[in-house]
Amino acid sequence: MERTQVIEVLTRAHAYLAEVVAGVPEPAWGAPTPCTEWTVRQVLNHARIDQQAYGLAITGGRPDSDPFHPADALDGDPAAELDKVLRAVADAYAGLPADAEQAPTPLGPMPVPLAAAAAAMDAAVHAWDIAVATGQDRPLAGELAEGIWPAVQRLVDHLRDAYQVFAPAREPAPDHDRAEVLLAFLGRDPHWSPVPS
């Protein structure tokens, strides 16, 4: 995939995450998510710090906290806090030299298209987690899933084995679309819904 195309994928993933976060009803921040150990609030804090890490890997500096033990930045306006981070990541990628072949990432240097796709994967999948956890009808688009698929193929098995950051892959159903296949590969039930209380 061309560099400009994958930057567009990152832009779409960021827009998806921002849209979903803006749609979270206030009482839903404590709701369970497909990330079984985390609430909606914790998933957003994790996603925000992960994105911050992708941006700062390029511009220099360290994120506010460990993405797996993220600082809570939701006391104010969660959408506004996220927007600041997403703008910084977009600016970092826009600021890469046109002839740059690699970009620094939290996982080490990667070809620019793969680095951007990795950041997009993180944003898009956590957007889906938050959407389904809060009852929003905002599915992961097939086109976006297609755009992040190269990062999924190249990175997820290694991350799963080395860091245990994804649940074991699930067997996709024959009728699953590209987004559902991707979610299943990431260890998620594509038809997950909160357990009725």
PAKE-527468 format. One line per field, with one value per residue: z, y, x of N, C-alpha, C in turn. Coordinates in steps of 0.001 Angstrom, whole numbers, plus 500000, padded with zeros to 6 digits. Atoms other than C-alpha are relative to their C-alpha. Layout:
nw = [Z;...] $
nv = [Y;...] $
nu = [X;...] $
caw = [Z;...] $
cav = [Y;...] $
cau = [X;...] $
cw = [Z;...] $
cv = [Y;...] $
cu = [X;...] $
//
This chain:
nw = [500000;500110;498784;499890;499709;498619;499157;500036;499098;498641;499825;499820;498697;498989;500067;499422;498549;499489;500120;498990;498665;499862;499838;498757;498999;498734;499071;500585;499874;499179;500590;500437;501420;500466;499281;498810;498753;500013;500262;501099;499573;500059;501409;500575;499457;500661;501410;500040;499729;501143;501098;499580;500175;501427;500385;499327;500530;501135;499649;498813;498733;499518;499667;498622;499124;500666;500587;499336;498695;500429;499145;500302;500492;500348;499048;500700;501210;500629;501447;500217;499660;501093;501201;499925;500293;501395;500829;499879;500797;501411;500302;500012;501274;501064;499929;500454;501325;501089;500415;498873;500261;498737;498926;498666;499345;498689;500235;500770;501318;500982;501205;499674;500140;498941;498747;499989;499914;498622;499193;500420;499453;498584;499851;500545;499231;498725;500298;500066;498617;499292;500657;499636;498547;499638;500769;501181;501283;500776;500214;500680;501439;500738;500669;498977;499642;501092;499913;498879;500077;500082;498667;499252;500472;499700;498618;498901;499437;499190;498770;499189;499425;499190;498945;499585;500027;500674;499674;501113;501178;500105;501358;500590;500644;501462;500520;499444;500934;499704;498656;499018;500030;499305;498566;499502;499943;498834;498787;499597;500555;500817;499621;498570;499434;498535;499323;499387;498534] $
nv = [498814;498773;499193;499086;500795;500464;498822;499836;501031;499491;498904;500602;500676;498948;499444;501026;499971;498730;500040;500926;499414;498910;500575;500775;499338;499821;501149;501212;500076;501147;501230;501000;499968;501260;500167;500482;499443;498550;499278;499036;498946;500529;500200;498701;499549;500813;499591;498645;500088;500685;499043;499039;500662;500014;498653;499606;500779;499228;498628;500017;499945;501237;499798;499650;501169;501301;500255;501113;499460;498599;498934;499677;498621;499806;499141;498835;500311;501109;499798;498950;500567;500905;499204;499441;501072;500412;498934;500093;501154;499623;499028;500708;500719;498989;499366;500876;499639;500722;501142;500901;501369;500594;499117;500591;500365;500623;501372;499919;499403;500777;499250;499014;500514;500962;499247;499318;501028;500505;499003;500052;501231;499786;499050;500529;501141;499509;499292;501042;500463;499001;499904;501110;499970;498911;500124;499139;500693;499489;501152;499830;500055;500959;499301;499703;501293;500353;499129;500349;501424;500270;499911;501168;501177;499914;499700;500500;501272;499699;499319;500974;500955;499360;499113;500430;498842;500364;501327;500927;499787;500801;500497;499212;500733;499897;498824;498768;499053;499718;499431;501060;500887;499288;499990;501367;500252;499270;500652;499433;500540;498917;499718;499772;498962;500046;500956;499257;499953] $
nu = [500848;499228;499915;501146;501201;500012;500240;501460;500544;499802;500959;501340;500026;500106;501355;500885;499822;500532;501461;500524;499805;500967;501332;500145;500838;499281;500041;499424;498544;499621;500543;499024;499648;499414;498725;500687;499482;500113;501243;499916;499067;498638;499641;499683;498711;498980;499907;499428;498567;499393;499860;498979;498709;499675;499589;498761;498887;499474;499607;499144;500720;500631;501415;500331;499954;499965;501318;500688;500379;500046;500533;501390;500106;501413;500705;500515;500756;499268;499856;499005;498694;499634;499756;498647;499047;500135;499413;498545;499556;500150;498942;498714;499883;499930;498691;498915;499493;500663;499191;499752;500427;500420;500444;499895;501264;499745;499550;498772;500180;500749;500325;501039;501372;500305;500102;501290;501046;500005;500710;501409;500577;500274;501099;501258;500505;500510;501250;501039;500240;500799;501309;500894;500206;500917;501231;500018;500061;498874;499119;498721;500255;499188;498901;499003;499400;499088;498839;499116;499676;498558;499395;500480;499260;498572;499646;500831;499521;498815;500422;500738;499045;498958;500504;501341;500885;501245;500525;499783;500850;501214;500270;501079;501091;499905;500709;499442;499402;498592;499878;500249;498828;498935;500295;499813;498561;499499;500489;501281;501231;500528;501388;499996;500884;499920;500893;501109;499920] $
caw = [500000;499069;501799;500993;501091;504491;505914;504781;506631;509781;509299;508951;512027;514058;512824;513792;517296;517782;516568;518881;521917;521263;521255;524646;527025;530405;532397;530056;530988;533523;531157;530362;526989;524765;526495;529421;532020;531112;531232;528495;530459;530691;526988;526038;528387;526894;523307;524038;525490;522647;520083;522070;521974;518178;517793;520340;518860;515855;517527;520685;524241;526205;526706;529910;531247;530386;527910;529895;533135;531638;533507;533686;531552;531573;534391;531943;528378;527081;523444;523722;525439;522721;519973;521190;520993;517590;516140;517452;515825;512513;512651;513427;510362;508178;509335;508195;505276;501947;501279;504724;504301;507986;510967;514639;516535;520079;518540;516833;513386;510634;507006;507061;505622;508200;511066;510117;509653;513119;514704;512677;513801;517441;517037;514924;517001;520265;518629;517853;521449;522777;520196;520964;524709;524665;522275;519360;515859;514501;513144;511937;508213;505811;503935;507158;508118;504705;505232;508571;507519;506512;510056;511531;509372;510105;513802;515721;516044;517285;519781;520945;521496;522944;525045;525395;524344;522247;523155;521085;517559;517034;514047;511732;510459;506717;506337;508193;506292;506295;509489;511325;510193;511450;514825;515216;514415;517153;519617;519678;519189;516231;517637;521209;523276;526958;529270;530203;533808] $
cav = [500000;503443;505854;508382;505642;504367;507897;508159;504901;506433;509527;507355;505302;508474;509858;506591;506676;510351;509793;506832;508621;511642;509303;507675;508484;509709;506676;504251;505029;502199;499633;496349;495940;493141;493777;491674;493319;496890;499250;501769;504401;502183;501273;504940;505800;502927;503974;507602;506683;504231;506953;509415;506897;506609;510381;510902;508103;510408;513808;512783;512325;509721;509198;510292;506743;503052;502192;499038;501022;504315;507546;508580;511662;511599;514019;516866;516460;512989;513917;517056;515194;512552;515177;516784;513457;512504;515881;515433;511983;513293;516204;513844;511698;514776;516105;513062;513869;512873;510540;508891;505151;504328;505865;505333;503554;502209;498804;500003;501497;500333;501223;504329;502581;499778;502237;504260;501092;499889;503145;502922;499331;500317;503285;501457;498298;500191;502411;499242;498018;501261;501370;497893;498378;501531;500359;502559;501413;502291;499082;498780;499546;496887;499435;500469;496826;496244;499195;497955;494304;494549;495638;492873;490262;491528;492363;490657;487121;488519;490836;488030;485656;488141;490369;488541;491721;489957;487070;483908;484193;482954;480893;483179;482036;481356;484319;486820;489962;491442;493441;490416;488241;490882;491176;487393;487239;489810;487483;489349;488003;490091;489853;490717;492563;493525;490901;492061;493220] $
cau = [500000;501288;502353;499598;496976;498060;498159;494530;493857;495355;493191;490064;491005;491476;488147;486435;487929;487036;483465;482936;484381;482184;479179;479817;476958;478175;476903;478699;482312;482316;480767;482536;484237;485532;488887;487742;489963;489013;486066;485267;487177;490249;490149;490047;492902;494921;494119;494995;498388;499095;498424;500510;503358;503141;503362;506129;508216;508609;508851;510712;509583;507717;503990;502274;502226;502451;499648;498925;498694;497532;497034;493395;492768;488996;488256;487784;486535;487519;486882;489003;491853;491799;491634;494868;496670;495267;496249;499778;500058;498713;501165;504049;503323;502744;506120;508091;510397;508855;511778;511724;511611;511146;509410;510194;507397;506964;507784;510958;511578;509232;508610;506405;503312;503552;504128;501055;498996;500048;498883;495664;495087;495309;492959;490373;490145;489781;487177;485224;485677;484203;481410;480073;480530;478403;475691;476726;475845;479277;480828;484393;484184;485411;487530;489256;489786;491370;493686;494990;495205;498908;499812;497672;499405;502910;502656;499877;501248;504570;502845;500580;503497;505988;503741;500407;498582;495941;493682;494125;492768;489224;488127;486166;482794;482481;480123;482315;483235;486766;486177;484763;487675;490101;488367;488343;492053;492631;490881;487574;484079;482842;479321;480258;477694;477591;476157;472659;472565] $
cw = [500000;501299;500159;500341;501474;500965;500025;500901;501448;500295;500244;501352;501126;500013;500628;501526;500591;499980;501084;501400;500231;500249;501273;500966;501355;500917;499506;500196;500831;499431;499619;498489;499546;500561;501432;501311;500160;499756;498787;500326;499881;498559;499362;500527;499348;498554;499868;500204;498865;498847;500336;499767;498533;499539;500584;499556;498847;500452;501201;501264;500335;500335;501491;500963;499144;499411;500681;501465;499815;501071;499549;499605;499682;500964;499323;498853;499261;498508;499705;500309;498888;498754;499992;499604;498524;499052;500023;499172;498514;499588;499917;498677;498833;499951;499589;498634;498918;499572;501143;499673;501261;500962;501327;500515;501385;499875;499241;498630;499058;498718;500287;499815;501116;501343;500113;500119;501409;500924;499674;500569;501456;500199;499573;500859;501357;499814;499942;501400;500728;499402;500448;501498;500406;499117;498781;498726;499072;499786;499361;498514;499319;499327;500990;500437;498938;500095;501120;499962;499859;501364;500848;499616;500462;501494;501067;500592;500884;501327;500929;500709;500989;501205;500525;500011;499202;500499;498818;498853;500060;498547;499398;499385;498488;499440;500565;498890;500459;501424;501063;500055;500772;501506;500616;500120;501196;501314;500496;499371;499184;500325;501508;500372;501518;500561;500619;501515;500625] $
cv = [501246;500806;500918;499246;499605;501175;500310;498974;500462;501126;499453;499300;501012;500607;499046;500027;501266;500007;499122;500601;501134;499477;499204;500754;500026;498776;498776;499870;498810;498663;499022;500080;498624;499752;499649;500606;501485;500510;500916;501086;499536;499761;501332;500525;499245;500469;501376;499947;499271;500972;501045;499411;499959;501379;500382;499179;500755;501334;500070;500160;498661;500281;500261;498831;498744;499731;498870;500300;501504;500952;500319;501468;500359;500898;501231;499587;498884;500207;501040;499489;499075;500792;500580;498954;499618;501041;499922;498832;500340;500970;499319;499262;500972;500637;499109;500465;499124;498765;499036;498608;499339;501079;499305;499664;499452;498570;499959;500594;499045;500809;500917;499445;499020;500711;500685;499003;499425;500963;499984;498771;500211;500915;499384;498885;500454;500874;499003;499490;500952;500094;498883;500006;501029;500033;500903;499157;500601;498841;500396;499809;499012;500648;500336;498720;499570;500813;499645;498536;499734;500058;498809;498768;500008;500018;499175;498692;500229;500650;499040;499059;500666;500745;499618;501169;499754;498638;499066;500284;499064;499543;500837;499097;500179;501271;501316;500884;500313;500540;498923;499009;500637;499975;498618;499668;500703;499454;500516;499228;501131;500370;500194;501046;499909;498965;500799;499961;499609] $
cu = [500892;499941;498788;498720;499954;499867;498508;499321;500147;499011;498594;499889;499861;498600;498992;500093;499388;498473;499384;500120;499006;498591;499786;499097;500707;499935;500768;501502;500464;499541;501108;500214;500477;501397;499609;500467;499692;498592;500198;501027;501448;500456;500361;501338;501160;500202;500644;501510;500722;500209;501062;501393;500411;500467;501350;501205;500660;500570;500934;499185;499382;498550;499801;500164;500105;498613;499236;499690;499838;499484;498580;499913;498563;499254;499406;499099;500739;500228;501074;501404;500491;500368;501413;501040;499930;500573;501523;500546;499923;501102;501366;500195;500092;501386;501158;500495;499363;500785;500314;499463;499466;499542;500247;498593;500327;500533;501323;499730;499267;499904;498803;498588;499606;499844;498644;498857;499911;499271;498515;499300;499598;498786;498669;499419;499475;498751;498851;499673;499047;498605;499072;499701;498960;498755;499909;499998;501057;500988;501320;499749;500942;501200;501115;500704;501012;501286;500961;500437;501504;500699;499586;500817;501457;500310;499289;500504;501234;499597;499265;500965;500954;499447;498617;499007;498717;499574;500293;499023;498795;499833;498876;498940;500105;499351;500536;500559;501426;500177;499802;501163;501156;499778;500200;501484;500631;499435;498668;498850;499367;498550;499849;498945;500107;499034;498857;500084;498678] $
//
